[in-house]
Amino acid sequence: MFQPLRRVTVHRLPNGLRVLLKEDHGWPLVSVQSWVNVGSVDESESEAGLAHVLEHMVFKGTAAHDAPAISRWIEAQGGALNAETSKEYTHYYMDVPAKGAVRAVHLMAELLVRARLDPREWRRECPVILEEMKRRNDDAETVVWELLQQAIYKDLPHARPVIGTPESVSALSAGDVQRFYHAHYTTASSLIVIAGDF
């Protein structure tokens, strides 16, 4: 019988961080994930899109590792690094060979608590996000999905797009990004999941 939660152990560290561990030695791979309890419903109207902006900005380097170094290491392992933002959470993951597990945990910790959030990077990344919005508006399935969200949700935070609007995102400053990060990316509001051959 398939039991995905079998042998999952749950821990809470003294700093409030919750950690779920699942050992599985079937393949020499490890997935290191972080789930941050913040999404678009946690934004004010003027902050619309900020949780998604942070998903982009966190990958722009940390206090100890610049963005190219992180990407090179992941690629050299044959691994994968990505993220997603939803209405209720932001999810990051690194999938790497088992030998890279310790380094992956270290890098994930850096992304969660020591992201640089350089104002120059925000000036470069803002147009990228605006272009992403344009591409979404060219996709009929995405447009219909957003219209459905507006129809079924009566409250604005749930009804508006996770990605925000061109007006709200263009108005955000590097200071807004930094404040949102420090307010929401805390050990008490984060969950770390490590699964695989460790």
Residue pairs with C-beta under 8 A, 6 or more apart in sequence:
7 22
7 23
8 20
8 21
8 22
9 20
9 21
9 22
10 18
10 19
10 20
11 18
11 19
11 20
11 21
12 18
12 19
13 19
13 187
15 187
16 186
16 187
16 188
17 187
17 188
17 190
17 191
17 192
18 190
18 191
18 192
19 191
19 192
19 193
19 194
20 191
20 192
20 193
20 194
21 193
21 194
21 195
21 198
22 193
22 194
22 195
22 196
23 196
23 197
23 198
24 195
24 196
24 197
25 197
26 197
27 196
27 197
28 97
28 98
28 99
28 197
29 95
29 96
29 97
29 98
29 196
29 197
30 95
30 96
30 97
30 98
30 100
30 101
30 104
30 194
30 195
30 196
30 197
30 198
31 93
31 94
31 95
31 193
31 194
31 195
31 196
32 93
32 94
32 95
32 96
32 101
32 104
32 105
32 108
32 192
32 193
32 194
33 91
33 92
33 93
33 94
33 108
33 192
33 193
33 194
33 195
34 91
34 92
34 93
34 108
34 111
34 112
34 190
34 191
34 192
34 193
35 89
35 90
35 91
35 190
35 191
35 192
35 193
36 89
36 90
36 91
36 92
36 112
36 184
36 185
36 189
36 190
37 88
37 89
37 184
37 189
37 190
37 191
38 51
38 89
38 90
38 180
38 184
38 185
38 189
39 51
39 85
39 86
39 87
39 88
39 89
39 90
39 162
40 48
40 49
40 51
40 52
40 85
40 86
40 87
40 157
40 160
40 161
40 162
40 164
41 87
41 88
41 157
41 158
42 51
42 157
42 184
43 49
43 50
43 51
43 157
43 164
45 156
45 168
46 168
46 171
47 168
47 172
47 176
47 180
48 160
48 161
48 164
48 165
48 168
48 169
49 129
49 161
49 162
49 163
49 164
49 165
49 168
49 169
49 172
50 164
50 172
50 176
50 177
50 180
51 85
51 90
51 162
51 180
51 184
52 85
52 129
52 162
52 163
52 164
53 122
53 125
53 129
53 164
53 169
53 172
53 177
54 85
54 90
54 177
54 180
54 181
54 185
55 83
55 84
55 85
55 90
55 92
56 125
56 128
56 129
57 115
57 117
57 121
57 122
57 125
57 177
57 181
58 83
58 92
58 111
58 112
58 115
58 117
58 181
59 67
59 70
59 81
59 83
59 111
60 67
60 115
60 116
60 117
60 118
60 121
60 125
61 67
61 70
61 115
61 116
61 118
61 121
62 70
62 107
62 110
62 111
62 114
62 115
62 116
63 110
63 114
63 116
64 110
64 114
65 107
65 110
70 81
70 107
71 81
73 100
73 103
73 107
74 80
74 81
74 94
74 96
77 96
77 97
77 100
78 97
79 94
79 95
79 96
79 97
79 100
79 104
80 93
80 94
80 95
81 92
81 93
81 94
81 95
82 92
82 93
83 90
83 91
83 92
83 93
84 90
84 91
85 91
85 162
85 163
86 162
87 157
87 158
87 162
92 108
92 111
92 112
94 104
94 107
94 108
96 103
96 104
98 196
98 197
98 198
101 194
101 196
101 197
101 198
105 192
105 194
108 192
112 185
112 190
113 185
113 187
115 181
115 185
117 174
117 177
117 178
117 181
118 174
119 174
122 172
122 173
122 174
122 177
123 174
126 169
126 170
126 172
129 163
129 169
130 166
130 169
130 170
132 163
133 163
133 164
133 165
133 166
133 169
136 142
136 143
136 161
136 163
137 143
146 161
149 158
149 159
149 160
149 161
150 159
150 160
153 159
163 169
